[in-house]
Amino acid sequence: PVTLRDIPQQPRDEAFALTADFKADNHPNKVSLSAGVYRDGNSKPWVLSSVREAKRILHETTNLDHEYLPIQGLDSFLDVARDLILGKGAAATANVVSLQTISGTGANHVGAAFLVQKLQPKNVFISDPTWSNHHLVWTVGAPTVTQRKYPYYDFSNHTLDFYGIMSTLETEAEENDVVILHACSHNPTGADPSREQWQSLAALFKRKKLFAFFDSAYQGFATGDVEADGWAVRHFQQTLFGESSAEEDPSSAPPGMCIAQSFAKNFGLYGERVGAFHLILPKQTPAAGARSELLRLVRAEISNPPLFGARIVQTVLSDAKLRTMWENDLRVMSGRITKMRSLLRQAIEEDPNPGDWSRLESQIGMFSFTGLSEKQVLRLREVHHIYLMNNGRISLSGVNEGNVKYIASAFNEVLR
Ligand code: PMP
């Protein structure tokens, strides 16, 4: 008989383990460059001013109850969430099913569970490297869906490996296969395709009928501009399922595409778990069946999603004044990150030894791939009390004017 006595212990989750180790470290100069959370110039959590204001309005003017939401979540939130990622016009005309989820993770998971059961792809292609949770989330596909990696990053030149992405998908992906794409601010590399490269990708997905699974966890966080950061998703939606596709034979199009949308970073609502899943189908494909299956998955897992964070996002996005405040908040966060990229580069390059660190400025979003080896990363932790992921990824949000010189001199010491 099966027993629970002999379960082997799995390793701790690296990101959360590093955060715990950092907290337990008493060194006065310790620096956390591991967690993917925004910190202000004093390394403190930051509540966005638009979010503060929305909370005040919610508390003062609304008679807040704590009733259950319907299974799909707060409809008025889903409307603004869909508009934000697809653009208002496209959102109004697309054939799309939207559900509220437990942040981006829940959206990734419900999407994976649905596709495994209903699309039944042979493979899911995941960028190498990626957010480590993609691999764990997609264990839901075992044993029928094989996890495959597509090369993403040219480790020697510190750039996107666009040729590797295209050639792998061209030769190895089959019709109906799912491909995870990071909508912007690729985690962990900070390297995104250019618009021309996204156009080539969309054409490839269309021709090969691949299912694009966009993970959108940083809209507005990369450039400070939600339109620019949503460009790739919008381009795919328009190219594959836009107005002009209505007359096309549905069998010549991919089966659909989807978006896992997180509001953790762009609203600073990490612990409130606000997210959405959007499934976009070809114009002629009936959506009611897919919607009913998605609702069953949500019912079995969470019954209905949490209320408060969705109310905050809905309040901010549906009020012109609050939305302007929020867009300013995004520029504050992305602007500080951009400034830290250049300060850290300058400070590192003050020493002639490490060579060119321009990658810190060409990469975008919260993360950079430093190229530091695991040995160097461990030395940074043990000797300098600087915590980063073993693969050399740093979160720029941990850098500030007070610690940038310390970080740079520690990097230069381990590089020597
Ligand atoms: N996808 C990616 C690529 C991420 O970096 C993150 C956050 N680390 C998420 C999804 C989802 O995070 P959350 O569940 O907090 O929204």
Boltz pocket constraint, residues with backbone or C-beta under 6 A from the ligand:
constraints:
  - pocket:
      binder: B
      contacts: [[A, 36], [A, 102], [A, 103], [A, 104], [A, 105], [A, 106], [A, 131], [A, 182], [A, 185], [A, 187], [A, 215], [A, 216], [A, 217], [A, 262], [A, 263], [A, 264], [A, 270], [A, 274], [A, 275]]
      max_distance: 6.0
